[in-house]
Amino acid sequence: MITRVYLKSAVFLLLLTAGGKLLMGFGKVPVLEKAAPFFSFISNRTLLFIAVGLEVGVAMLILSGYRGRHMGLTAVGSLAALFLSFRLLLWVTGFQGYCGCLGSLSDVLHLAPREADRVATGILVYFLVGSCGFRVAGLWSKRDCKELGNSGADNFPPKLNEAAGRCWLSPGSKKT
């Protein structure tokens, strides 16, 4: 249940930021015509549209339900890791500007560049911690409950027996 809520919130944030980037990409912002900080072969506008495509693609993957929630969590985590890598490269190369991660949403919300950067960082942390946390919790639940014949999905989070380190079956379940 909570994983579903997390994924729906991730879809909302992905589509919101993609929409902001899309509006910004079609605007007349001069910085978009310059070469990207360490991808000199493409413009910032092209890089922005690539980010929009990735965000919309992950949102559509989640909404389609392809391969269940685990695939959605993996996609959000992978996209967050990619964006984190990009931000780290900006930092390592000494980039002094601000990431336009929110696109024109920062203008609509009247956010200063530093505030918009903090909001974007918060969303990135939300994606990373949420997707990795739910993936680890799901793997842990499945691993510990598998021997008892329980997938863990209907009994999450599993109750742990401190001494044995195993999950207890829900009432009425039988050990197989």
Beta strands, then each sheet from edge to edge (+ up, - down):
end
